[in-house]
Amino acid sequence: MSKRYTYSGLTGLFEESIKKAEELAKLSPEKLSYKPSDKVWCTGEIVQHLVRFNELYLRFIDKAISKSDNPTTDQPDFYPGFLIRMFISFLNPPYKMKIKTLNRMEPLLTEAKDYQTDIEELIRQNKEIISRINEAETSHLDLKKIKGKNSVFKIRMSLTEFILIWHSHQKRHFWQAEKTLELAG
């Protein structure tokens, strides 16, 4: 059986992400730029990747809501479908297999960059998704029934699935950043 979420359960996921991003904001530019090897992103590049991905998902979510007839529910009980559930479990750390990143989601070239602006943007995006979920709650929108096209995976997904993939993707990369920072000492 799939884990089920309420509106507040979904916002709680992103409140945790904000806390993690705020912890990153306390780090020195040297720690944020530390790369254990040429094949590994530094923590700042991980943040940049998340910002690029999140911006894309905000557009997907906004488009799905704008094209929807806005079905409502009095019993918020949101969960992903079977295939998305499997993908989410694959994303969740600790992961054993890397996934090739799409070129358009690669971090920007950044030598000796101060990543604070990127971290601030990551926090803003997480506040944005919390705002969207709160608006959905106010309107009693059924996040299972509102669907949109994910142009990355070429499938239709519910808002619940967009939101949970966003969260799992962030969770994966926050874990990756932790591992990189452990190596930085």
Backbone bond lengths (Angstrom), bond angles and torsions (degrees), N, CA, C in turn:
res aa  C-N    CA-C-N  psi(-1)  N-CA   C-N-CA  omega(-1)  CA-C   N-CA-C  phi
1 M - - - 1.457 - - 1.533 109.55 -
2 S 1.293 115.76 141.69 1.453 122.43 -177.12 1.524 111.30 -80.37
3 K 1.335 116.04 146.10 1.453 120.65 173.14 1.520 108.13 -65.35
4 R 1.304 115.49 139.02 1.458 121.22 -177.80 1.523 109.52 -111.67
5 Y 1.328 115.41 149.83 1.456 121.59 -175.02 1.517 110.93 -128.32
6 T 1.306 114.52 150.08 1.461 122.64 167.86 1.529 106.26 -103.11
7 Y 1.323 117.03 176.05 1.460 119.78 175.51 1.527 109.86 -57.28
8 S 1.335 116.76 -47.56 1.471 119.79 -177.20 1.527 111.30 -67.08
9 G 1.319 117.57 -32.16 1.458 120.15 175.63 1.518 111.24 -63.62
10 L 1.321 116.22 -38.56 1.462 120.32 178.07 1.527 111.20 -69.96
11 T 1.322 117.59 -43.66 1.473 118.77 179.48 1.526 110.61 -64.47
12 G 1.317 117.32 -33.22 1.461 120.86 178.66 1.517 112.48 -59.91
13 L 1.326 117.03 -34.62 1.462 120.85 178.02 1.530 110.70 -60.26
14 F 1.320 115.91 -41.23 1.465 120.30 -176.60 1.518 112.32 -82.17
15 E 1.321 117.00 -25.93 1.470 119.36 172.73 1.526 109.37 -63.66
16 E 1.337 117.02 -38.21 1.468 121.10 175.42 1.522 110.71 -63.51
17 S 1.327 116.93 -41.48 1.467 120.47 178.71 1.522 111.16 -63.02
18 I 1.312 116.98 -38.39 1.469 120.43 177.83 1.527 109.54 -62.07
19 K 1.328 116.93 -43.39 1.471 119.96 178.62 1.528 110.94 -59.97
20 K 1.332 116.75 -42.23 1.467 120.43 179.23 1.529 110.45 -64.14
21 A 1.319 117.28 -42.15 1.464 121.08 179.21 1.529 110.40 -66.20
22 E 1.317 117.33 -38.55 1.471 120.09 177.85 1.524 111.16 -63.92
23 E 1.321 117.52 -33.86 1.471 120.70 174.97 1.523 110.34 -65.66
24 L 1.325 116.84 -39.77 1.464 119.84 177.70 1.524 110.95 -63.85
25 A 1.327 116.83 -35.21 1.463 121.01 -178.85 1.533 112.03 -63.32
26 K 1.312 117.13 -20.72 1.469 121.33 -179.97 1.532 112.63 -82.09
27 L 1.326 116.81 -9.97 1.459 120.56 -176.09 1.527 112.17 -80.07
28 S 1.306 115.37 154.15 1.466 120.88 178.78 1.530 109.68 -72.88
29 P 1.326 116.88 156.84 1.465 119.96 175.82 1.532 111.88 -57.22
30 E 1.325 117.29 -32.89 1.470 120.71 179.45 1.524 110.84 -64.92
31 K 1.323 116.67 -43.96 1.474 119.45 179.27 1.524 110.90 -67.02
32 L 1.324 116.90 -41.35 1.462 120.59 179.93 1.527 111.62 -65.38
33 S 1.330 117.56 -26.03 1.466 122.38 -178.16 1.515 113.65 -95.34
34 Y 1.320 117.98 -4.32 1.461 121.11 -175.94 1.527 111.22 -66.36
35 K 1.354 115.78 127.03 1.467 122.85 177.60 1.523 108.33 -119.77
36 P 1.333 117.87 117.49 1.457 119.72 178.24 1.531 112.98 -64.09
37 S 1.343 116.94 -26.73 1.464 121.63 176.53 1.524 108.27 -159.58
38 D 1.320 114.88 169.52 1.470 119.79 179.80 1.524 112.52 -66.58
39 K 1.323 117.03 -20.65 1.467 121.06 -177.14 1.527 113.30 -92.40
40 V 1.317 116.34 1.92 1.471 121.31 -176.19 1.523 108.79 -119.25
41 W 1.320 116.28 139.07 1.463 120.18 176.11 1.521 110.06 -75.26
42 C 1.311 115.56 145.83 1.463 119.51 169.34 1.527 107.62 -76.55
43 T 1.313 116.86 169.07 1.469 121.02 -178.29 1.522 111.37 -59.73
44 G 1.322 117.18 -39.99 1.466 120.31 178.19 1.513 112.70 -62.09
45 E 1.333 117.09 -38.39 1.461 120.52 177.65 1.528 111.02 -68.80
46 I 1.314 116.31 -34.80 1.470 120.32 175.17 1.522 109.32 -60.54
47 V 1.327 116.17 -44.46 1.470 120.91 178.57 1.523 109.80 -61.63
48 Q 1.331 117.22 -44.11 1.471 119.83 178.72 1.522 111.17 -59.08
49 H 1.313 116.56 -43.69 1.462 120.95 178.14 1.532 110.29 -59.06
50 L 1.321 116.69 -45.46 1.470 120.08 179.23 1.521 111.17 -61.56
51 V 1.315 117.20 -42.32 1.470 121.06 179.61 1.525 110.01 -59.81
52 R 1.319 117.04 -43.80 1.472 120.32 -179.03 1.527 110.57 -66.27
53 F 1.309 116.70 -42.86 1.460 121.55 179.16 1.532 110.75 -65.06
54 N 1.333 116.44 -46.43 1.467 120.93 -177.53 1.523 111.67 -62.67
55 E 1.317 117.03 -37.71 1.465 120.37 178.86 1.526 110.25 -61.51
56 L 1.307 115.57 -41.48 1.459 121.13 177.09 1.527 110.89 -62.31
57 Y 1.320 116.73 -45.19 1.462 120.16 -178.63 1.529 112.18 -69.19
58 L 1.314 117.88 -33.91 1.470 119.31 174.34 1.529 110.07 -60.03
59 R 1.327 116.54 -41.21 1.482 119.93 178.14 1.521 110.77 -64.77
60 F 1.339 117.52 -43.40 1.473 120.60 178.09 1.528 110.08 -58.00
61 I 1.317 115.82 -46.66 1.466 121.35 -176.52 1.524 110.44 -65.15
62 D 1.324 116.93 -47.27 1.462 120.39 179.38 1.529 111.68 -61.35
63 K 1.316 116.58 -40.16 1.465 120.37 179.40 1.530 110.76 -65.95
64 A 1.332 116.76 -42.26 1.466 120.22 179.22 1.529 110.61 -62.05
65 I 1.318 116.97 -42.26 1.470 120.44 179.90 1.525 110.08 -66.67
66 S 1.327 117.27 -43.48 1.474 119.83 -176.61 1.525 112.33 -67.54
67 K 1.331 118.04 -28.35 1.470 121.02 -179.14 1.519 112.69 -91.90
68 S 1.308 117.12 -2.80 1.462 121.34 -175.08 1.525 111.22 -88.04
69 D 1.316 114.79 155.93 1.467 119.16 171.96 1.532 109.31 -87.08
70 N 1.326 116.19 10.64 1.459 124.68 174.50 1.526 114.22 55.13
71 P 1.340 116.78 61.67 1.465 119.37 175.52 1.528 110.01 -62.25
72 T 1.300 115.84 145.20 1.470 120.24 -177.09 1.528 110.35 -115.30
73 T 1.320 113.73 167.36 1.460 121.08 176.82 1.519 109.56 -146.66
74 D 1.319 115.72 147.08 1.463 120.73 173.35 1.522 110.49 -99.77
75 Q 1.320 116.40 -7.16 1.466 122.83 -177.70 1.535 109.04 -124.86
76 P 1.333 118.12 79.83 1.462 118.25 -178.67 1.525 111.07 -64.38
77 D 1.310 115.35 115.01 1.457 123.11 -177.68 1.529 105.55 -148.03
78 F 1.332 115.77 86.65 1.447 120.77 -170.20 1.519 111.24 -105.98
79 Y 1.327 115.83 137.79 1.462 121.43 179.68 1.523 108.52 -156.26
80 P 1.329 116.51 154.00 1.465 119.57 178.86 1.520 111.12 -83.10
81 G 1.334 115.48 158.19 1.458 120.83 174.22 1.531 110.48 -71.22
82 F 1.317 115.57 171.24 1.462 121.91 -173.98 1.532 113.26 -56.48
83 L 1.335 118.51 -50.58 1.466 121.01 -176.52 1.528 111.80 -64.32
84 I 1.314 116.48 -41.80 1.465 119.93 178.82 1.529 109.79 -67.71
85 R 1.319 116.98 -36.94 1.471 120.95 176.52 1.535 110.27 -58.83
86 M 1.326 116.06 -42.03 1.471 120.21 178.86 1.532 110.70 -65.57
87 F 1.327 116.22 -42.20 1.464 120.17 178.86 1.527 110.45 -63.43
88 I 1.321 116.65 -43.10 1.460 120.81 178.79 1.527 110.65 -60.84
89 S 1.323 117.45 -42.56 1.469 119.54 179.58 1.536 110.26 -65.27
90 F 1.324 117.18 -30.97 1.455 121.87 176.40 1.533 110.74 -68.45
91 L 1.334 117.53 -36.71 1.467 121.95 -179.48 1.527 112.64 -72.55
92 N 1.318 116.60 -34.43 1.461 120.13 -172.15 1.528 112.41 -62.52
93 P 1.332 115.50 139.09 1.459 119.63 177.61 1.526 110.69 -76.89
94 P 1.303 117.77 162.24 1.456 124.98 -5.95 1.523 109.39 -75.45
95 Y 1.296 116.30 128.61 1.456 120.06 -178.09 1.524 109.98 -94.36
96 K 1.306 114.69 150.95 1.455 120.70 -177.70 1.523 112.13 -104.65
97 M 1.321 116.11 -15.25 1.455 119.44 -175.85 1.520 110.08 -129.59
98 K 1.323 115.60 134.27 1.460 120.08 175.82 1.518 109.33 -79.26
99 I 1.318 115.26 152.90 1.462 121.82 176.12 1.521 106.45 -115.60
100 K 1.303 117.39 130.79 1.461 121.20 178.61 1.527 108.90 -64.28
101 T 1.322 115.82 130.53 1.455 121.99 -179.86 1.518 110.33 -83.28
102 L 1.317 115.99 137.46 1.463 120.85 174.74 1.523 108.72 -62.28
103 N 1.318 117.21 142.51 1.466 120.80 -178.23 1.521 112.81 -53.35
104 R 1.318 116.42 -40.64 1.474 118.20 -177.17 1.526 112.76 -71.77
105 M 1.318 117.73 -9.16 1.464 121.53 178.51 1.528 112.21 -105.19
106 E 1.333 116.60 2.56 1.460 120.62 177.00 1.533 108.85 -66.34
107 P 1.343 116.85 149.29 1.464 118.76 174.51 1.530 109.83 -63.31
108 L 1.312 115.36 157.03 1.459 120.43 176.68 1.520 108.83 -74.74
109 L 1.313 117.29 156.21 1.460 119.72 176.66 1.524 108.74 -66.26
110 T 1.304 114.99 124.79 1.460 118.81 -175.11 1.519 109.51 -143.94
111 E 1.286 116.04 108.85 1.456 119.69 174.80 1.515 108.09 -104.80
112 A 1.328 115.33 126.31 1.468 122.36 178.25 1.533 110.99 51.34
113 K 1.304 116.23 45.27 1.467 121.59 -178.37 1.521 110.46 -90.36
114 D 1.293 115.48 145.49 1.462 121.02 171.01 1.531 105.59 -88.72
115 Y 1.304 116.89 117.79 1.463 122.06 -172.76 1.536 113.75 -90.13
116 Q 1.315 118.00 9.94 1.460 120.24 -176.24 1.531 112.20 -60.40
117 T 1.313 117.62 -39.54 1.471 120.72 179.49 1.525 110.33 -62.87
118 D 1.329 116.72 -39.18 1.464 120.75 178.16 1.532 110.94 -65.78
119 I 1.320 116.08 -40.34 1.472 119.72 178.89 1.523 110.23 -65.73
120 E 1.327 116.88 -41.61 1.470 120.36 176.69 1.531 110.76 -60.21
121 E 1.328 116.59 -40.08 1.470 120.60 178.53 1.525 110.45 -66.18
122 L 1.321 117.34 -40.08 1.459 121.34 177.57 1.537 110.23 -60.49
123 I 1.304 116.79 -43.11 1.465 120.94 178.03 1.531 109.68 -64.07
124 R 1.331 116.93 -44.42 1.469 120.83 179.32 1.529 110.80 -59.60
125 Q 1.319 117.30 -43.09 1.464 120.67 -179.33 1.529 111.02 -63.82
126 N 1.316 116.66 -39.83 1.462 119.30 178.60 1.527 110.96 -67.36
127 K 1.315 117.11 -35.10 1.474 120.24 174.73 1.527 109.78 -66.87
128 E 1.342 116.29 -35.54 1.469 121.45 178.21 1.519 111.02 -61.98
129 I 1.335 117.59 -46.01 1.469 119.15 -178.45 1.529 109.76 -68.36
130 I 1.313 117.18 -35.53 1.473 119.69 175.02 1.524 109.22 -61.08
131 S 1.322 116.59 -42.55 1.467 121.15 178.21 1.526 111.23 -60.82
132 R 1.347 117.05 -42.68 1.474 120.76 178.95 1.537 110.40 -62.95
133 I 1.322 116.08 -41.80 1.472 119.45 179.55 1.525 110.05 -66.41
134 N 1.334 117.41 -40.99 1.471 120.50 178.35 1.527 111.34 -63.97
135 E 1.336 116.74 -39.30 1.471 120.55 176.46 1.530 110.08 -63.85
136 A 1.318 116.24 -40.65 1.469 120.55 177.93 1.525 109.96 -62.49
137 E 1.320 116.69 -40.43 1.462 119.76 178.94 1.524 110.96 -64.81
138 T 1.319 116.79 -44.19 1.467 120.68 179.05 1.525 111.21 -58.56
139 S 1.325 116.33 -37.11 1.469 121.86 -179.76 1.528 112.59 -91.69
140 H 1.332 117.12 0.17 1.475 123.03 -178.50 1.532 112.08 57.92
141 L 1.343 116.91 35.05 1.456 119.83 -178.92 1.528 110.42 -67.88
142 D 1.319 114.93 141.06 1.461 121.28 178.00 1.529 107.91 -89.17
143 L 1.303 116.15 103.29 1.461 121.84 -175.31 1.523 113.10 -69.24
144 K 1.331 117.36 -16.01 1.466 121.20 175.86 1.523 111.03 -77.91
145 K 1.322 116.24 -33.84 1.467 120.16 -173.46 1.521 114.02 -91.00
146 I 1.307 118.02 -18.90 1.466 120.39 177.08 1.522 106.86 -83.55
147 K 1.330 115.06 122.95 1.467 119.60 -174.71 1.519 110.76 -127.19
148 G 1.315 113.65 154.54 1.452 120.43 177.44 1.514 109.79 -149.87
149 K 1.305 115.21 168.26 1.455 119.91 -178.75 1.521 109.85 -90.87
150 N 1.310 114.79 131.67 1.451 121.29 172.60 1.521 106.00 -93.14
151 S 1.324 116.36 107.15 1.460 119.52 -175.47 1.529 112.33 -74.88
152 V 1.328 118.32 -10.88 1.464 121.16 175.05 1.525 109.40 -78.27
153 F 1.341 116.13 -49.65 1.462 121.01 -176.99 1.529 113.20 -94.03
154 K 1.330 116.62 -6.17 1.470 122.35 177.69 1.532 113.15 61.34
155 I 1.311 116.38 37.18 1.466 120.94 177.67 1.523 109.55 -135.78
156 R 1.336 115.29 160.61 1.463 120.74 173.40 1.519 108.18 -87.58
157 M 1.319 114.86 138.49 1.457 120.80 -178.64 1.518 109.75 -135.79
158 S 1.315 115.37 153.37 1.463 119.93 174.31 1.530 108.74 -79.34
159 L 1.329 116.00 162.01 1.466 119.17 176.18 1.524 110.53 -59.46
160 T 1.316 117.01 -37.01 1.459 120.34 176.65 1.526 109.54 -55.49
161 E 1.315 116.85 -45.47 1.464 121.01 -177.84 1.524 111.72 -68.06
162 F 1.339 117.80 -41.62 1.463 120.22 175.35 1.525 110.43 -57.07
163 I 1.317 115.58 -47.98 1.465 121.44 -177.03 1.525 111.31 -63.29
164 L 1.324 116.63 -44.33 1.468 119.71 -177.65 1.530 112.23 -71.75
165 I 1.325 118.19 -34.47 1.468 119.39 175.16 1.523 109.79 -66.87
166 W 1.323 116.76 -42.62 1.469 120.78 176.91 1.530 108.81 -53.96
167 H 1.327 115.71 -51.03 1.460 120.08 -178.00 1.528 111.53 -61.50
168 S 1.312 117.50 -47.14 1.468 120.54 -178.20 1.518 111.74 -64.08
169 H 1.309 117.00 -37.23 1.457 121.13 177.21 1.529 109.84 -62.73
170 Q 1.322 116.89 -44.49 1.467 120.27 177.74 1.520 110.74 -63.75
171 K 1.316 115.95 -43.76 1.467 121.09 -179.71 1.533 109.79 -58.15
172 R 1.314 116.25 -43.80 1.470 122.18 178.78 1.530 110.12 -57.78
173 H 1.326 116.22 -47.39 1.455 119.91 -175.36 1.526 113.10 -79.05
174 F 1.312 118.98 -28.38 1.473 119.26 172.23 1.527 109.37 -64.03
175 W 1.313 116.39 -38.89 1.467 120.88 176.89 1.532 109.95 -63.66
176 Q 1.333 116.05 -43.18 1.466 121.04 177.36 1.538 109.99 -59.98
177 A 1.317 116.80 -42.76 1.477 120.88 178.88 1.540 110.10 -63.19
178 E 1.331 117.22 -42.11 1.473 120.38 177.30 1.516 110.78 -56.50
179 K 1.322 116.43 -46.16 1.467 121.25 -179.11 1.522 110.83 -63.27
180 T 1.332 117.25 -40.94 1.461 121.34 178.01 1.524 110.06 -64.42
181 L 1.324 116.85 -43.40 1.472 120.68 -179.51 1.522 112.25 -67.11
182 E 1.322 116.94 -32.22 1.471 119.90 175.87 1.522 109.56 -61.87
183 L 1.328 117.40 -38.63 1.465 121.58 178.20 1.523 111.92 -70.55
184 A 1.335 115.61 -28.00 1.466 119.86 179.61 1.523 111.21 -71.45
185 G 1.331 115.41 -21.94 1.471 120.07 177.29 1.477 115.75 81.66
